[in-house]
């Protein structure tokens, strides 16, 4: 994966504001996108300034271990907003992108959410990409009535039903945890003949996430022994596979510990385990690593000229990753919800955009993007991969979050 640009460097035509490096302060890093067209005619710029403004929030880590997550998303969001404004805006509005860096820190994520909630022009937020930061911020958005599109499968982040009482709508831009657990356990049973596994869950997720995975393992006929020492300190009893539901930093330490203990069988981790931090910590691979997640698989997508348009956003832009295509589609879906709300009510508001997201659909780079009445992405992909000596390869993909054809081999 190509590295993101150095801190403080931005694509030509954008303005980055770097607040003080106090971890407890929200860090607004980007972006009012009206200047992204650069060479636009003065008359067009004047027209854009006369249109009312609506804002879409994007929150992700842009510093620290997970900075690659934010930089994979931000350029796609910029591109979507720039293209919409260049085409005349959205339902008579100029759209601005407001992007915050939460640094992967839950306390900062909550403060960032509070800042976005106070801006009445913000009609929807996409974020926070990590489970712990999304869990911290979600109640703030709900209280403020601010719709949140959350790329998280965590069982404590259940999406909101369209029939729920008033409050911010939360829509899941990922498959549910149950789908991840089902696909991973099926693979362990079919591919590795696993009948007994050791299971670790990173606090404070132990109860909700543990129940989901125990149920899936039982359904696949696999016995599960739950461990609480993470990384493991006690000897490992005999097992066909290990499952560690933790972040990649903890996962790297976990892998190093179990490999040093002599375990060479398959180890299952969540989707972020396919990202760079795990390899940097875990060191040399000594056995298969199975990952299960909900990010789009770029190999199976037709992107057309999107990579070229994406990299033309500015200098030093790396090739798009899976979060880029998902962000691009998510921003376009929010803008389509703005259009629908304006069409039916004569204006676009948080409340109206939130409801419109349940009935709006988009055929985008990731395929068909729409939500059911419970706020679940209907066709969220479940991608199972295996990292071995030859790198990551896809083991199977389920095409629906609540259905699908099962694992293909």
HELIX and SHEET records of a PDB file:
HELIX    1   1 UNK A   33  UNK A   37  5                                   5    
HELIX    2   2 UNK A   42  UNK A   50  1                                   9    
HELIX    3   3 UNK A   67  UNK A   86  1                                  20    
HELIX    4   4 UNK A  106  UNK A  118  1                                  13    
HELIX    5   5 UNK A  131  UNK A  144  1                                  14    
HELIX    6   6 UNK A  177  UNK A  191  1                                  15    
HELIX    7   7 UNK A  206  UNK A  219  1                                  14    
HELIX    8   8 UNK A  248  UNK A  260  1                                  13    
HELIX    9   9 UNK A  271  UNK A  274  5                                   4    
HELIX   10  10 UNK A  276  UNK A  282  1                                   7    
HELIX   11  11 UNK A  298  UNK A  300  5                                   3    
HELIX   12  12 UNK A  306  UNK A  311  1                                   6    
HELIX   13  13 UNK A  322  UNK A  345  1                                  24    
HELIX   14  14 UNK A  350  UNK A  359  1                                  10    
SHEET    1   A 6 UNK A  27  UNK A  30  0                                        
SHEET    2   A 6 UNK A  93  UNK A 101 -1                                        
SHEET    3   A 6 UNK A  52  UNK A  60  1                                        
SHEET    4   A 6 UNK A 122  UNK A 126  1                                        
SHEET    5   A 6 UNK A 147  UNK A 150  1                                        
SHEET    6   A 6 UNK A 170  UNK A 172  1                                        
SHEET    1   B 7 UNK A 223  UNK A 227  0                                        
SHEET    2   B 7 UNK A 196  UNK A 201  1                                        
SHEET    3   B 7 UNK A 241  UNK A 245  1                                        
SHEET    4   B 7 UNK A 266  UNK A 270  1                                        
SHEET    5   B 7 UNK A 289  UNK A 293  1                                        
SHEET    6   B 7 UNK A 382  UNK A 388 -1                                        
SHEET    7   B 7 UNK A 391  UNK A 398 -1                                        
SHEET    1   C 2 UNK A 362  UNK A 364  0                                        
SHEET    2   C 2 UNK A 367  UNK A 369 -1                                        
END                                                                             
